[in-house]
Amino acid sequence: MVMDAVLSFLSNYKIVDMCIGVMGIFGFVLIFDRFKALYFDYALPAESFMKQVMNLIEQDKVEEPSRSVVQTKRNLSHMSLNVCLKNQIAMITR
């Protein structure tokens, strides 16, 4: 009986319809905001970026940044292992 009253209230006063409409509007606003951020606020100058990438490829410097990232990850894993061993905390592995 109470459930019927709640359901009739929701359908008579269009509460569910309003919630769906608000979520739709929120979705459009979110999509517009992401579009604006991607193409206007944080847009890359494509020509100069591609020239820089092509120059690095031509100079065969493709692997240098990746080596740096790998070395940084190794250093971080060694540091976390040392901290865990000093504090006798079990390390969570991935």
N, C-alpha and C positions, 0 to 999 in steps of 0.2 A: 504494500500500500504506500509506504513512504517512497519506495523506489519509483513507483508510477508517478507520484507527485513531482519528484525530482526530474524525471525524464520529461514530463509534460511541461514543467517550468523551462527546462533547457530548450525544448523544441518550440514552445509558444513564444518565448522572448528572443529567439534566435541567438542564444548565447554561443552555441557551438559554431554557428555560421560566422559570428563575429570573431571567434578565436581563429578559425581557419583563414578569414580575411586578413586579420592582423599578422598571422604568420606568413601569408603570401606577400604582404607589403614589406614585412621585415626581410624576406628573402630577396625581393627586388632591390631594396636599399642596400643590402649586403653585397649583392652582385654589382650594383653600380659603384659602390665604394671600392671594391677590389679592382674593377675595371679602371677607375680613376687613378688609384694608387699605382697600378701596373703600367698604364700607358702615359700618365701625366706626371705624377709626383716622383716616381722612381724610375723613370724611363732612361734607358741606356742610349747614348749616341751610337747607333748601330754601325755607322761607317768607321769611326775611329776604333771602336771595340774590335770589329772584324779585322781591321788592319793590324792591330796589336796581336791578335791571335794568330793571324797568318805569318807575321814576322817571327813569332816564337816558334811556329811550326817549321818555317824555312830555316831557322837557326838551330833546329833540332834540340830545342829546350823544352820539349813536351814533358819529360819525366821529372824535371827538377822540382816543380811544385809538389808533385805526388810523393817524391822522396821525402820532402820536408814534412808533409802531413804524416807519413808513416813513422818517421823518426819522432815526431811530437807525440803520437799515440803510444809508441814504445816507452818514451820517457814518462808519460803519465801513468802507464800501467805499472812501471817499476816503482814510481813514487807511491802509488796507492798500495802496492804490495808491501813496501817498507812501512807505511803508516799502519797497515793492518797487523804486521808482525810486531811492531813496537807496542801496539795497544792490545794485542791478543784478540783481535776481532776477526771473525771468519769473513773471508773475502767472497763476494758473490761473483761467480763467473758467468760469462755470456755464452 
